[in-house]
């Protein structure tokens, strides 16, 4: 999600829950299409300036507990960025998830419980255990991000797992510009009342998203005539200067998929047959898996 979309989405959610009177039936970026969607608050960005070259410019490493949800297709258990590596073992008992370094929900290390890890297979919850799992159970390996199941996973369906990583990268994208709010209602009185209430809410912490640094009115227009193209509503435009910081928490730095690489060893042994003195050569072959 871009910083611009995040700002409008966060602001709309705050305003919808702020208890405005008259209560808006529609809050978002779409114009009302009928009387049932009035009163309405229509949000748009008239000007946008990104205050940096990109998301990677301002980043910091954060420790704690970040919730992550992974969804793996059992019919094709790979990640888009790693299409050649299968996340599911040949016996379908072991599944590698996209991140390692799991912690408990409170950020501490230790055995996982249901509050720290939730696993569903084809919609059915599996019980988290820290011992050899039974048929409906799963045992996590938090360090490398692997789930071990007590019964083979089905050939189709999805595994959905929610877990917490203990370290992640936080990136900040600041933007600034002009926010426009088109306040629309059935009457001039309702339009004015709603726009006045909106300004009061935006002046309070309750109406501001967490990333909103500044918000200052630039202009407050007159209540316009009824617009037949917008359900006969009457509108009033508010223009406000804003500065907003979009925070993106990315679990990449917790570690990606830890592969198991097959290694095949060959040992050539030669011995002497005591009775005949003949040389006997034997080839021993062994294949094991190890982490790179």
C-alpha positions in Angstrom: 0.0 0.0 0.0 1.4 3.4 -1.0 1.7 6.3 1.5 -1.1 8.2 -0.3 -3.5 5.3 -0.1 -2.6 4.5 3.5 -3.3 8.2 4.5 -6.7 8.3 2.9 -7.7 4.9 4.2 -6.6 5.7 7.8 -8.2 9.1 7.8 -11.5 7.6 6.4 -11.6 5.0 9.2 -10.9 7.6 11.9 -13.7 9.9 10.6 -16.2 7.1 10.2 -15.7 6.2 13.9 -15.5 9.7 15.3 -19.2 10.2 16.0 -19.8 13.1 13.6 -23.3 14.7 13.6 -25.0 14.5 11.2 -23.6 11.0 10.9 -22.2 10.4 7.4 -23.4 7.4 5.5 -20.4 7.4 3.2 -16.7 8.2 4.1 -14.0 7.5 1.5 -12.8 8.4 -1.9 -16.0 7.7 -3.9 -18.7 10.3 -4.7 -22.2 9.5 -3.5 -24.3 7.8 -6.1 -27.7 8.1 -4.5 -29.6 9.5 -1.5 -28.8 6.5 0.6 -25.2 7.5 0.6 -25.8 10.9 2.1 -24.4 12.7 4.1 -21.0 11.9 2.6 -17.4 12.9 3.2 -15.4 12.5 0.0 -11.6 12.6 0.5 -9.0 13.3 -2.2 -5.4 14.6 -2.4 -5.1 17.7 -4.5 -1.3 17.9 -4.1 1.2 15.3 -3.1 4.9 15.6 -2.5 7.0 12.6 -1.5 9.7 13.7 1.0 12.4 11.2 0.0 13.8 9.1 -2.8 12.1 5.9 -1.7 11.1 3.6 1.1 14.6 2.4 1.7 16.0 5.8 2.5 14.8 5.9 6.1 14.8 2.5 7.8 15.5 1.2 11.2 15.8 -2.3 12.8 13.0 -3.0 15.3 12.8 -5.7 17.9 9.7 -6.9 19.6 6.8 -9.0 18.2 5.4 -8.4 14.8 2.5 -10.5 13.7 2.8 -12.1 10.2 0.4 -14.3 8.4 1.6 -16.8 5.7 -0.7 -18.7 3.3 0.8 -21.6 1.5 -1.0 -23.4 -1.4 -0.5 -27.2 -0.8 -1.0 -27.9 -4.5 2.0 -25.7 -5.4 4.0 -25.1 -2.1 6.4 -22.5 -3.4 7.0 -18.7 -2.9 6.7 -16.4 -5.9 10.3 -15.2 -5.4 11.6 -18.8 -4.9 9.7 -20.8 -7.5 12.3 -23.6 -7.7 12.3 -24.4 -3.9 9.5 -26.5 -2.5 8.4 -25.5 1.0 6.9 -28.9 1.7 8.9 -32.0 2.3 8.5 -35.1 0.2 6.6 -36.9 3.0 4.3 -33.9 3.3 5.0 -33.7 7.1 7.3 -30.7 7.2 6.5 -27.2 5.9 8.9 -24.3 5.7 7.3 -20.8 6.2 8.7 -17.6 4.7 10.4 -16.3 7.9 12.4 -17.7 10.7 13.2 -16.2 14.1 9.8 -16.6 15.7 9.0 -15.3 19.2 6.1 -15.5 21.5 3.3 -12.9 21.3 5.0 -10.9 24.1 8.3 -10.8 22.3 10.0 -13.4 24.6 11.6 -16.7 23.5 10.3 -20.1 24.6 7.9 -22.9 23.8 5.0 -21.8 21.5 1.4 -21.9 22.7 -1.9 -21.1 20.9 -1.5 -17.4 21.6 1.9 -17.4 19.9 1.1 -19.5 16.8 -2.1 -20.3 14.9 -2.1 -22.9 12.2 -5.1 -23.9 9.9 -5.0 -26.7 7.3 -7.8 -26.4 4.8 -9.8 -24.4 7.3 -9.3 -26.8 10.2 -7.2 -25.6 13.2 -4.2 -27.6 14.3 -3.2 -27.8 18.0 0.3 -26.4 18.7 2.5 -28.8 20.7 6.1 -28.9 21.7 6.5 -32.7 21.5 6.1 -35.2 18.7 2.8 -34.2 17.1 -0.3 -36.3 16.7 -2.6 -36.5 13.7 -4.3 -33.1 14.4 -1.3 -31.4 15.9 1.7 -29.4 14.8 5.1 -28.8 16.3 7.0 -25.5 15.5 10.7 -25.0 15.0 10.8 -21.3 15.8 14.4 -20.6 15.0 14.2 -21.8 11.4 10.5 -21.2 10.8 9.3 -24.7 10.1 6.1 -26.6 11.0 6.2 -30.4 11.6 2.8 -32.1 11.3 1.7 -35.4 12.8 -0.1 -36.5 9.6 0.8 -35.9 5.9 -0.7 -32.7 4.6 -3.4 -33.0 1.9 -2.7 -32.6 -1.8 -4.9 -29.5 -2.1 -6.0 -26.7 0.0 -4.1 -24.0 2.0 -2.1 -23.9 5.1 -2.5 -20.5 6.9 -0.2 -19.7 9.8 0.0 -16.6 11.9 3.2 -16.2 13.9 5.4 -13.4 15.4 8.9 -12.5 14.3 11.2 -10.9 16.8 13.1 -8.5 14.5 12.0 -6.6 11.4 12.7 -3.5 9.3 10.6 -0.4 9.8 10.6 2.0 6.8 9.1 5.5 6.9 7.7 7.3 3.8 6.8 11.0 4.5 4.4 12.8 2.2 3.0 16.3 2.2 0.5 18.3 0.2 -3.1 19.4 0.2 -6.1 17.3 1.4 -9.5 18.1 0.0 -12.7 17.1 1.7 -16.0 17.4 -0.2 -18.7 17.5 2.4 -22.1 16.6 0.9 -25.6 16.4 2.4 -29.3 16.8 1.5 -29.6 20.3 2.8 -27.5 23.4 3.3 -28.0 23.2 7.0 -26.8 19.6 7.2 -23.8 20.4 4.9 -22.7 23.3 7.1 -23.3 21.4 10.3 -21.3 18.4 9.1 -18.4 20.5 7.8 -18.2 22.4 11.1 -18.2 19.2 13.1 -15.5 17.8 10.8 -13.2 20.7 11.5 -13.6 20.2 15.2 -12.8 16.5 14.9 -9.7 17.2 12.8 -8.5 19.5 15.5 -8.6 16.7 18.0 -6.3 13.7 18.4 -9.4 11.4 17.9 -9.8 12.4 14.3 -6.2 12.1 13.2 -4.4 8.9 12.1 -1.2 8.0 14.0 1.1 9.1 11.1 -0.5 12.5 10.6 2.1 15.1 11.8 0.3 18.3 10.8 -3.1 19.3 9.4 -3.9 23.0 8.9 -7.0 24.5 7.1 -6.2 26.5 4.0 -9.7 27.3 2.8 -13.4 26.6 3.7 -15.7 27.1 0.8 -19.3 28.2 0.6 -22.2 25.6 0.6 -23.0 25.1 -3.1 -26.2 24.7 -5.0 -27.9 21.3 -5.3 -26.0 19.1 -7.8 -28.4 16.8 -9.8 -25.5 14.6 -10.8 -24.8 13.8 -7.1 -28.3 12.9 -5.9 -29.3 16.5 -5.6 -26.8 17.0 -2.7 -25.3 20.3 -1.6 -21.5 20.4 -1.1 -18.8 22.4 0.7 -15.1 22.0 0.0 -12.5 22.0 2.7 -8.8 22.3 1.8 -6.1 21.5 4.3 -2.3 21.3 4.3 -1.0 18.0 5.6 2.2 16.2 6.5 1.9 12.4 6.9 4.4 9.6 7.6 3.5 6.2 6.3 5.1 3.4 8.4 5.8 0.1 6.8 6.9 -2.9 9.0 8.6 -5.5 6.8 9.6 -8.9 8.4 12.4 -9.4 5.8 15.2 -8.8 8.3 13.9 -11.7 10.5 15.4 -14.0 7.9 13.9 -15.6 4.9 13.4 -19.2 4.0 16.1 -21.5 5.3 16.6 -24.1 2.7 17.6 -27.8 3.3 20.2 -28.6 0.7 20.7 -32.3 -0.3 24.4 -33.4 -0.2 25.4 -36.7 -1.6 28.7 -38.3 -0.4 30.6 -41.1 -2.2 33.2 -43.3 -0.4 35.4 -45.7 -2.5 36.9 -48.4 -0.2 39.4 -51.0 -1.3 40.2 -54.2 0.7 42.3 -57.4 0.1 40.5 -60.7 0.1 42.7 -62.8 2.5 42.3 -66.2 0.8 43.0 -65.1 -2.8 44.8 -61.9 -2.3 42.4 -60.2 -4.7 41.6 -56.5 -4.4 37.9 -55.7 -3.7 36.6 -52.2 -4.4 33.3 -51.1 -2.9 31.4 -47.8 -3.5 29.4 -46.4 -0.6 26.8 -43.6 -1.3 24.9 -41.5 1.3 22.6 -38.6 0.8 21.8 -36.2 3.7 20.2 -32.7 3.9 21.8 -29.7 5.6 21.2 -26.0 5.9 23.4 -23.8 3.7 
